Amino acid sequence: MLTDYIIRLALAGLLGAIIGFEREFRSKEAGLRTHFLVAAGSALMMIVSKYGFSDMLGDQDVALDPSRIAAQVVSGIGFLGAGMIIIQRQSVRGLTTAAGMWATSGIGLTIGAGLYWVGICAAILVLIGLEILSRIFKNDFSKVITLEIETLSKATLNNVMSLLKDFDVDIVGYSYSKHEEQDSILYSYVITGRLKKRRDELTLLTALNELEETVSLRIL
């Protein structure tokens, strides 16, 4: 049984690492090591929950629930996933990674329970959802972008808004501030909008960079 337990831990860690590699390749909040630890840890909790108290089964008046410890992984992983979700300027980041972490813990529990092929198939489906589906649909949905621009002229805002309209960007909101910079006044704008054609992001950045009196420009 010891060899079987080690195989379960190793396989769970391997599947978690594969999913984590995909997240790390995309520079997401949690990467290879985090997913590896979540999967291996979940498998360990399942093994302990299912087999760790077998020596007490012969004791009188002792009743064990083999799913009790493993069940806490589901709620515990929620706190870890919540730390990856960031709300930044009316857009949510890290939600997919948090969901992937939750799925990875489920894979670890499945492997720890000895359901090898179920866990392997689940890992394949998670990778399909993270990688292949994102490639298929990456140009079909709008993307929330945040534009940070600093200019020397307040009138530049009209040019920026006009350019965003030409690129079919729906403006969600913007903020404005100004401060003195040596002998001039620097105007700062933060504009949030939805870019319907994601492939136009680089072209949009180039067009904005060509505006006169632009000091700095960044798209998030």
Stockholm file with secondary structure:
# STOCKHOLM 1.0

chainA/1-220         MLTDYIIRLALAGLLGAIIGFEREFRSKEAGLRTHFLVAAGSALMMIVSKYGFSDMLGDQDVALDPSRIAAQVVSGIGFLGAGMIIIQRQSVRGLTTAAGMWATSGIGLTIGAGLYWVGICAAILVLIGLEILSRIFKNDFSKVITLEIETLSKATLNNVMSLLKDFDVDIVGYSYSKHEEQDSILYSYVITGRLKKRRDELTLLTALNELEETVSLRIL
#=GR chainA/1-220 SS CHHHHHHHHHHHHHHHHHHHHHHHHTTCSSCHHHHHHHHHHHHHHHHHHHHTTGGGTTSTTCCCCTTHHHHHHHHHHHHHHHTTCEEETTEEESHHHHHHHHHHHHHHHHHHTTCHHHHHHHHHHHHIIIIIHHHHHTTTSCEEEEEEEEESCTTHHHHHHHHHHHTTEEEEEEEEEEEEETTEEEEEEEEEEEESCGGGHHHHHHHHHTSTTEEEEEEC
#=GC SS_cons         CHHHHHHHHHHHHHHHHHHHHHHHHTTCSSCHHHHHHHHHHHHHHHHHHHHTTGGGTTSTTCCCCTTHHHHHHHHHHHHHHHTTCEEETTEEESHHHHHHHHHHHHHHHHHHTTCHHHHHHHHHHHHIIIIIHHHHHTTTSCEEEEEEEEESCTTHHHHHHHHHHHTTEEEEEEEEEEEEETTEEEEEEEEEEEESCGGGHHHHHHHHHTSTTEEEEEEC
//
